[in-house]
Amino acid sequence: MLHFLEWAGAVLGVIGSYLLAENRAFSRYAWPIWIGSNACLIAYFASIHSWGVLAMQAIYLLSSVRGLYRSFPGIRSRLRRQAPPRSAADESLTSRRRLTE
């Protein structure tokens, strides 16, 4: 099982890198592939007690989740609809920030 996790993480990482390097419409699918790669490698490094590399993969996982969020507008719109309503003070602050940018 360890060899499977190691190789699955490595292969998924390479596929994700290739997709992103193509810089095309389908390149955004690199993010979910990288999430799979990160999950496999986190499990692998946890099983061999390699905590430093596991920490690095955890940060990569956060980066991949952020990339997924930014690359798929449907995810953002669904999350925004579920967010609690903002107060008038928040809206005023946001408006002022837009004016100064």
C-alpha positions as CSV (number, residue, x, y, z in Angstrom):
1,M,0.0,0.0,0.0
2,L,2.8,2.4,0.7
3,H,4.3,2.0,-2.7
4,F,0.9,2.7,-4.2
5,L,0.5,6.0,-2.2
6,E,4.0,7.1,-3.1
7,W,3.6,6.4,-6.8
8,A,0.0,7.6,-7.1
9,G,1.1,10.9,-5.4
10,A,4.0,11.3,-7.8
11,V,2.1,10.4,-11.0
12,L,-0.8,12.7,-10.1
13,G,1.6,15.5,-9.3
14,V,3.3,15.2,-12.7
15,I,-0.1,15.1,-14.5
16,G,-1.2,18.2,-12.6
17,S,2.0,20.0,-13.6
18,Y,1.6,19.1,-17.2
19,L,-2.0,20.3,-17.3
20,L,-1.1,23.6,-15.7
21,A,1.9,24.1,-18.1
22,E,-0.5,23.7,-21.1
23,N,-2.2,27.0,-20.1
24,R,-5.5,26.1,-21.7
25,A,-9.1,25.9,-20.6
26,F,-8.6,22.4,-19.2
27,S,-5.6,23.5,-17.2
28,R,-7.8,24.3,-14.2
29,Y,-8.3,20.6,-13.7
30,A,-4.7,20.5,-12.4
31,W,-6.0,21.7,-9.0
32,P,-8.3,18.7,-8.2
33,I,-5.6,16.3,-9.5
34,W,-3.0,18.0,-7.2
35,I,-5.4,17.7,-4.2
36,G,-5.4,13.9,-4.9
37,S,-1.6,14.0,-5.2
38,N,-1.3,15.9,-1.9
39,A,-3.6,13.5,-0.1
40,C,-1.7,10.5,-1.3
41,L,1.6,12.0,-0.3
42,I,0.4,13.2,3.0
43,A,-0.8,9.6,3.8
44,Y,2.5,8.2,2.6
45,F,4.7,10.6,4.6
46,A,2.6,10.1,7.7
47,S,3.1,6.4,7.5
48,I,6.9,6.7,7.2
49,H,7.0,9.4,9.9
50,S,8.5,12.0,7.6
51,W,7.0,15.0,9.4
52,G,8.9,17.8,7.6
53,V,7.9,16.7,4.1
54,L,4.4,16.0,5.4
55,A,4.1,19.6,6.6
56,M,5.3,20.8,3.2
57,Q,2.6,18.7,1.5
58,A,0.0,20.1,3.9
59,I,0.9,23.6,2.8
60,Y,0.7,22.4,-0.9
61,L,-2.7,21.0,-0.1
62,L,-3.9,24.4,1.1
63,S,-2.5,26.0,-2.0
64,S,-4.2,23.5,-4.2
65,V,-7.6,24.1,-2.4
66,R,-7.1,27.8,-3.0
67,G,-6.3,27.3,-6.6
68,L,-9.4,25.1,-7.0
69,Y,-11.5,27.8,-5.4
70,R,-10.2,30.5,-7.7
71,S,-10.3,28.4,-10.9
72,F,-13.9,27.2,-10.6
73,P,-16.3,30.2,-10.4
74,G,-19.2,27.8,-9.6
75,I,-17.6,26.8,-6.3
76,R,-17.2,30.5,-5.3
77,S,-20.8,31.4,-6.1
78,R,-22.1,28.4,-4.2
79,L,-20.0,29.4,-1.2
80,R,-21.1,33.0,-1.4
81,R,-24.8,32.1,-1.4
82,Q,-24.2,30.1,1.8
83,A,-22.3,32.9,3.6
84,P,-24.2,34.9,6.2
85,P,-25.5,38.3,5.2
86,R,-23.0,41.1,5.7
87,S,-23.7,44.1,7.9
88,A,-24.1,47.6,6.6
89,A,-20.8,48.6,8.2
90,D,-19.0,45.8,6.2
91,E,-20.6,47.0,3.0
92,S,-19.5,50.6,3.7
93,L,-15.9,49.5,4.3
94,T,-15.9,47.3,1.2
95,S,-17.2,50.3,-0.9
96,R,-14.4,52.6,0.5
97,R,-11.8,50.0,-0.3
98,R,-13.0,49.8,-3.9
99,L,-12.8,53.5,-4.3
100,T,-9.2,53.7,-3.1
101,E,-7.9,50.9,-5.3
